[in-house]
Amino acid sequence: MSHAPHSVYCAQRRSFKAGLLLCSLRFLLLVPLTNALGRLLGTLLSGWLFQVAGEGSTGLQACLWASLVLLLLATVISARLPRYPRPT
């Protein structure tokens, strides 16, 4: 498989309009769902961590440290993603 953006890859496999429509629908449905799932898991993780670490400043510090670790992990994963040239 070539390293083309997803919408271009989908458009090459089907007719251009049908492929572009299908890829757009996937994007419009997938992004809000993954955003909502990430928020839900973050809320549950921070609530559980706050209770386990202890209420008050100790629990808050544990939540902030966990947030820092997840932020660094997301940064490393994002930096390793392939780069595509911008369409002109």
C-alpha positions as CSV (number, residue, x, y, z in Angstrom):
1,M,0.0,0.0,0.0
2,S,1.3,3.4,-0.8
3,H,1.7,6.1,1.8
4,A,-1.2,8.3,0.5
5,P,-3.7,10.0,2.7
6,H,-6.7,7.9,3.6
7,S,-9.2,9.8,1.5
8,V,-7.0,9.6,-1.6
9,Y,-6.5,5.8,-1.0
10,C,-10.3,5.3,-0.6
11,A,-10.9,7.4,-3.7
12,Q,-8.5,5.3,-5.8
13,R,-10.2,2.1,-4.8
14,R,-13.7,3.1,-5.9
15,S,-15.2,5.7,-8.1
16,F,-13.9,9.1,-7.0
17,K,-17.2,10.6,-5.7
18,A,-18.4,7.4,-4.0
19,G,-15.0,6.8,-2.4
20,L,-14.7,10.4,-1.2
21,L,-18.2,10.3,0.2
22,L,-17.6,7.1,2.1
23,C,-14.3,8.3,3.5
24,S,-15.9,11.6,4.6
25,L,-18.8,9.8,6.3
26,R,-16.3,7.5,8.1
27,F,-14.3,10.6,9.3
28,L,-17.5,12.4,10.4
29,L,-18.7,9.4,12.4
30,L,-15.3,8.2,13.7
31,V,-13.9,11.5,15.1
32,P,-16.7,12.4,17.4
33,L,-16.9,8.8,18.7
34,T,-13.2,8.6,19.5
35,N,-13.3,12.0,21.1
36,A,-16.2,11.0,23.3
37,L,-14.6,7.7,24.2
38,G,-11.3,9.4,25.1
39,R,-13.2,11.9,27.4
40,L,-15.2,9.1,29.0
41,L,-12.1,7.0,29.7
42,G,-10.1,10.0,31.0
43,T,-13.0,10.9,33.4
44,L,-13.2,7.4,34.7
45,L,-9.4,7.0,35.1
46,S,-9.0,10.3,36.9
47,G,-12.0,9.6,39.2
48,W,-10.6,6.1,40.0
49,L,-7.1,7.5,40.5
50,F,-8.3,10.3,42.7
51,Q,-10.1,7.8,45.0
52,V,-7.2,5.3,45.1
53,A,-4.5,7.9,45.7
54,G,-6.5,9.6,48.4
55,E,-8.7,12.6,48.4
56,G,-7.4,16.1,48.6
57,S,-4.1,17.4,47.2
58,T,-2.6,13.8,47.0
59,G,-5.3,12.7,44.7
60,L,-5.1,15.8,42.6
61,Q,-1.3,15.4,42.3
62,A,-1.8,11.8,41.2
63,C,-4.3,12.9,38.5
64,L,-1.9,15.6,37.2
65,W,1.0,13.2,37.0
66,A,-1.1,10.6,35.2
67,S,-2.2,13.4,32.8
68,L,1.4,14.3,32.2
69,V,2.3,10.7,31.4
70,L,-0.6,10.4,28.9
71,L,0.3,13.7,27.3
72,L,3.9,12.6,26.8
73,L,2.7,9.2,25.4
74,A,0.4,11.0,22.9
75,T,3.3,13.3,21.9
76,V,5.6,10.4,21.2
77,I,2.8,8.5,19.2
78,S,2.0,11.7,17.2
79,A,5.6,12.3,16.4
80,R,6.0,8.8,14.9
81,L,3.0,9.2,12.6
82,P,3.9,9.5,8.9
83,R,3.9,13.0,7.4
84,Y,2.0,13.7,4.2
85,P,2.6,16.7,1.9
86,R,-0.2,19.3,2.0
87,P,-2.5,19.3,-1.0
88,T,-2.1,22.2,-3.3
